[in-house]
Amino acid sequence: MTVLSTGPTARLGVRHPPGCAGTACTGGTADLAAAVSEVPGRHQHHREPTLRQIPDRVNASPGGRNPRSAPPVLRPAPGVRRAESGSRAPRRPAGAGPTSNVRAGFGPGGRSGDPAGRGIVCGMNAEQRAAVPQSAPVGVVTGASRGLGLALARGLAAEGWRLVVTARGAVELAAAEAELAGLTEVVALPGSIADGPHRARLAGAAERLGGASLLVNNAGTLNAAPGGAPLPRLADQPLPDLREVFEVNAFAPIALTQLLLPQLRGRAGTVLNISSEAAVVPYRGWGGYGASKAALDLATAVLAREEPELRVWAVDPGNMRTRMLQQATPGGDVSGEPLPEEVASVLLRLLRDRRPSGRYRAQDLARR
């Protein structure tokens, strides 16, 4: 099984849509959560809007900002400066396949001279970390060891959030924890979101920090063969693999959301589910993955109706320039895709603006 941090790009000669955001909705039932936790051998990979402000359809156009609901903008912690980087990628040739978000205004963003493209420059010492207010909001980010998840965690930390982060790769997560600890208070718990006890540990850690105001369901899987082999047709996809895709991309995020809902309700919080273009466009070979993301989208829309005091978003991030995208397309050139930090900056703006619940595309948000 291969877990990707971004969807492979069509112009590299593979029919991969954007939106596979890395290491993956909401709503659901306790029975569903129990069913997920019982499956053996699985892996992970101020006023709120009224109902009429929430799109009636999962793919409805996003609404405008409600100025009365926008919270104060959180400022970076002392000793930390924010940076953006990256340059605009060339346009895709005609007929190159699914549209990448590079055509929608990402970059150039190098205002602060960050050639490494990390987006955040660390600089908080032990005394400054101790000064992080205990009233600072708490966010839970899955798939946070690299790619979009790590970029979002960096941005949240720079804006004053305390964090609970998780990913399957313990070594990479430890490196991410060491970096984030220079910015804010962070709890890193390696493990699979498809594992019930691990989800409970994440919820408990958030509660001990003061209670989650944000859940980012970013972890996900394509369950593809190693080396960038084409995804199987539905007729050929092994059912155990298909079940795993649904577990990681839909069932586990629903179950984690269930556990965190009491904390989120008490803080008029936010659920951000990372979706994909494959959820709404039928690409050959992407039936299993796309169907799991479509389930995520629908659960997002239902939860938004059932929990009107929350912000509940599904966001298609588009393609991103990541190591896993390069591994999924051997010999391909991914240098023209946006950096995860560029996409993360768009999602952080969505969080600050607190737009109405609904489904969004990062490339559309970047134009605003």
C-alpha positions in Angstrom: 0.0 0.0 0.0 1.3 3.5 -0.9 0.1 6.5 1.0 0.4 9.7 -1.1 0.6 13.3 0.1 -0.8 14.7 -3.2 -2.7 13.3 -6.2 -0.5 12.5 -9.1 -0.8 15.0 -11.9 -2.4 14.2 -15.3 0.2 16.1 -17.3 2.9 13.6 -16.2 1.2 11.0 -18.3 -0.8 9.4 -15.5 -4.6 9.9 -15.1 -4.3 11.2 -11.6 -6.7 14.0 -10.4 -5.6 16.6 -7.9 -6.6 16.3 -4.3 -4.8 13.3 -2.8 -3.5 15.4 0.1 -1.4 13.0 1.9 -1.1 11.0 4.9 -6.3 11.0 5.4 -15.6 13.8 7.2 -17.6 13.9 9.6 -20.9 12.8 11.1 -21.8 9.2 11.3 -22.9 6.8 14.0 -21.4 5.0 16.9 -22.1 1.7 15.2 -20.0 2.8 12.3 -17.1 3.9 14.5 -17.2 0.5 16.3 -17.2 -1.3 13.0 -14.1 0.5 11.9 -12.2 -0.2 15.1 -13.0 -3.9 14.9 -11.5 -4.5 11.5 -8.3 -6.4 11.9 -5.0 -5.6 10.2 -5.9 -2.2 8.8 -3.7 0.7 8.4 -3.9 4.5 8.3 -2.4 6.0 5.9 -19.0 34.3 16.5 -22.1 33.3 15.4 -22.3 30.4 13.1 -24.1 30.4 9.8 -27.8 29.7 9.6 -29.0 26.7 7.5 -29.8 29.0 4.6 -26.1 30.1 4.5 -25.0 26.5 4.1 -24.9 25.2 0.5 -27.7 22.8 -0.2 -25.5 20.5 -2.3 -22.1 19.2 -1.4 -20.6 20.8 -4.5 -22.5 24.1 -4.2 -20.7 27.3 -4.7 -19.2 28.7 -1.5 -20.9 31.6 0.1 -19.4 34.9 1.1 -17.9 35.9 4.4 -20.1 36.7 7.3 -18.4 39.7 8.9 -20.2 39.3 12.2 -18.8 35.7 12.6 -15.1 36.4 11.8 -13.0 35.9 14.9 -9.9 38.0 15.7 -6.9 37.0 13.6 -4.3 35.1 15.7 -0.9 36.6 15.6 2.4 34.6 15.3 4.1 33.7 18.5 7.0 35.8 19.6 10.2 35.2 17.7 8.4 33.6 14.8 7.9 35.1 11.3 5.7 33.7 8.6 7.0 33.2 5.1 5.6 32.1 1.8 7.6 30.8 -1.1 7.4 29.2 -4.5 7.1 30.5 -8.0 4.2 30.3 -10.5 4.3 27.2 -12.5 3.9 27.2 -16.3 0.5 26.7 -17.6 -0.6 23.2 -18.7 -0.6 22.5 -22.4 -4.0 22.0 -24.0 -5.5 18.6 -23.4 -3.1 17.7 -20.6 -5.8 16.4 -18.4 -7.3 17.5 -15.0 -6.7 21.1 -14.2 -4.0 21.7 -11.5 -4.3 24.5 -9.0 -1.2 26.1 -10.4 -3.5 27.9 -12.9 -5.5 29.5 -10.2 -3.2 32.1 -8.6 -0.9 30.1 -6.3 2.5 31.9 -6.0 4.7 33.7 -6.5 4.8 34.2 -2.7 8.5 34.6 -1.9 8.0 37.8 0.1 10.3 36.8 2.9 13.2 35.0 1.1 12.5 31.4 2.1 14.4 29.5 -0.5 13.9 26.2 1.2 10.2 26.6 0.7 9.3 25.6 4.2 6.9 28.5 4.7 7.7 28.9 8.4 10.9 30.1 10.1 11.3 28.6 13.5 12.6 30.8 16.3 10.8 30.1 19.6 13.0 29.4 22.6 12.1 27.5 25.8 11.1 30.7 27.6 8.8 31.8 24.7 7.2 28.3 24.5 6.5 28.6 28.2 4.7 31.9 27.5 2.2 30.3 25.1 -1.1 31.2 26.8 -3.1 28.2 28.0 -6.2 29.8 26.5 -4.6 29.4 23.0 -6.9 27.3 20.7 -6.2 23.6 20.2 -6.1 21.9 16.8 -5.9 18.2 15.9 -4.2 17.4 12.5 -3.9 14.0 11.0 -1.3 13.0 8.5 0.9 15.7 9.9 4.4 14.3 9.3 4.8 15.7 5.8 3.1 17.3 2.9 -0.1 19.4 3.4 -0.6 18.1 6.9 2.8 19.3 8.1 2.4 22.6 6.2 -0.9 23.2 8.0 0.5 22.3 11.3 3.4 24.8 10.8 1.0 27.5 9.8 -1.3 26.9 12.8 1.6 26.8 15.2 2.9 30.1 13.8 -0.6 31.6 14.4 -0.7 30.6 18.1 -2.5 27.2 18.0 -1.5 24.4 20.3 -1.5 21.1 18.4 -2.1 17.4 18.6 -0.6 15.8 15.5 -0.5 12.2 14.2 0.8 10.1 11.4 1.8 6.5 10.8 5.5 7.2 10.3 7.0 7.5 13.8 10.4 8.8 12.7 9.0 11.5 10.4 6.4 12.5 13.0 9.2 12.8 15.6 11.0 15.2 13.3 7.9 17.2 12.8 7.3 17.3 16.5 10.8 18.6 17.2 10.2 21.4 14.7 6.8 22.4 15.9 7.9 22.4 19.5 10.0 25.4 18.6 6.8 27.2 17.7 4.1 26.1 20.2 3.0 23.4 22.6 2.6 20.1 20.6 1.6 16.5 21.4 2.7 14.0 18.7 1.1 10.6 18.7 2.2 8.1 16.0 -0.4 5.6 14.9 -3.2 4.8 12.5 -6.4 6.7 12.4 -8.1 3.5 11.4 -7.3 2.2 14.9 -10.0 2.8 17.5 -7.7 3.1 20.6 -5.4 5.5 18.7 -8.3 7.7 17.9 -9.3 7.7 21.6 -5.7 8.8 22.5 -5.9 11.7 20.1 -9.2 12.9 21.6 -7.8 12.5 25.1 -4.7 14.5 24.3 -6.8 17.3 22.9 -9.0 17.3 26.0 -6.0 17.6 28.2 -4.7 20.6 26.3 -8.0 22.3 26.9 -10.3 20.9 24.2 -10.2 20.9 20.4 -11.4 23.9 18.4 -10.3 22.5 15.1 -10.1 19.0 13.5 -8.2 18.6 10.2 -8.9 15.2 8.7 -6.0 15.1 6.3 -4.7 11.5 6.5 -5.7 9.3 3.6 -4.7 6.5 1.3 -4.8 5.5 -2.3 -3.9 1.9 -1.5 -1.9 1.8 -4.8 0.9 -0.6 -5.7 4.4 0.7 -4.9 6.3 2.5 -7.6 3.5 4.5 -9.1 1.7 1.5 -10.8 -1.7 2.5 -12.2 -4.6 2.3 -9.8 -6.8 -0.8 -10.5 -10.1 -0.7 -12.3 -13.1 -1.3 -10.1 -13.5 -4.7 -11.8 -10.1 -5.7 -10.6 -9.7 -4.0 -7.3 -9.4 -6.6 -4.4 -12.3 -6.1 -2.0 -10.0 -6.0 1.1 -8.0 -3.2 -0.5 -11.2 -1.3 -1.3 -12.4 -1.7 2.2 -9.2 -0.3 3.5 -9.5 2.8 1.3 -13.0 3.4 2.7 -11.8 2.8 6.3 -9.0 5.3 6.1 -10.6 7.9 3.9 -14.1 8.0 5.2 -14.9 5.7 8.2 -11.9 6.7 10.4 -12.4 10.4 9.9 -16.1 10.0 10.8 -15.2 8.1 13.9 -12.5 10.6 15.0 -15.0 13.4 14.4 -17.5 11.7 16.6 -15.0 11.6 19.5 -14.1 15.2 19.1 -17.6 16.6 18.6 -18.3 17.4 22.3 -15.1 19.5 22.4 -15.8 21.2 19.1 -19.4 22.0 20.1 -18.3 23.7 23.3 -16.0 26.0 21.2 -18.1 26.7 18.1 -15.2 24.9 16.4 -14.3 23.8 12.9 -13.9 20.5 11.0 -11.8 20.6 7.8 -11.9 17.5 5.7 -9.4 17.2 2.8 -11.3 16.0 -0.3 -10.3 15.5 -3.9 -11.4 16.3 -7.4 -11.8 12.5 -7.8 -14.8 12.8 -5.5 -16.8 14.6 -8.2 -15.1 13.6 -11.5 -15.1 9.9 -12.6 -11.5 9.1 -13.5 -10.7 5.6 -14.7 -8.8 3.7 -12.1 -9.9 6.1 -9.3 -13.2 4.4 -8.5 -12.4 3.2 -5.0 -10.5 6.3 -4.0 -13.0 8.7 -5.6 -16.0 6.9 -4.0 -14.4 7.1 -0.6 -13.8 10.9 -1.0 -17.3 11.3 -2.3 -18.5 9.7 0.9 -16.3 12.1 2.9 -17.9 15.0 1.0 -21.5 13.9 1.7 -20.8 13.3 5.3 -19.3 16.8 5.5 -22.5 18.3 4.0 -24.7 16.3 6.4 -22.7 17.2 9.4 -22.9 20.9 8.5 -26.7 20.6 8.5 -26.7 18.6 11.8 -24.2 20.9 13.6 -25.1 24.4 12.5 -23.0 26.0 15.3 -19.8 24.5 13.7 -17.9 25.3 10.6 -17.7 22.1 8.5 -15.7 22.2 5.2 -14.6 19.8 2.6 -11.7 21.2 0.5 -10.2 19.9 -2.6 -6.5 21.1 -2.4 -5.5 20.2 -5.9 -2.0 18.9 -6.9 1.0 19.8 -4.7 4.8 19.4 -5.1 5.7 16.7 -2.6 8.0 13.8 -2.3 5.2 11.2 -2.5 3.9 12.8 -5.7 7.3 12.4 -7.2 7.5 8.7 -6.0 4.1 8.1 -7.5 5.2 9.4 -10.9 8.8 8.0 -11.5 10.6 10.2 -14.0 7.9 12.8 -14.0 8.5 16.5 -13.3 6.4 17.8 -10.4 8.4 21.1 -10.1 5.5 23.0 -11.6 3.1 22.1 -8.9 2.5 24.4 -5.9 4.3 23.7 -2.7 2.1 22.4 0.2 2.8 25.6 2.0 1.2 27.6 -0.7 -2.0 25.5 -0.5 -1.9 25.6 3.3 -1.8 29.4 3.3 -5.1 29.4 1.4 -6.7 27.0 3.8 -5.4 29.0 6.8 -7.1 32.1 5.3 -10.3 30.1 5.0 -10.0 29.3 8.7 -9.4 32.9 9.6 -12.3 34.2 7.4 -14.7 31.4 8.7 -16.6 31.2 5.5 -19.9 29.3 5.6 -19.9 25.5 5.8 -19.6 23.8 2.4 -17.3 22.4 -0.2 -14.5 24.5 -1.6 -11.6 24.2 -4.0 -8.3 25.7 -3.0 -7.8 27.1 -6.5 -11.0 29.0 -6.2 -10.2 30.3 -2.8 -6.8 31.5 -4.0 -8.5 33.8 -6.5 -10.5 35.6 -3.9 
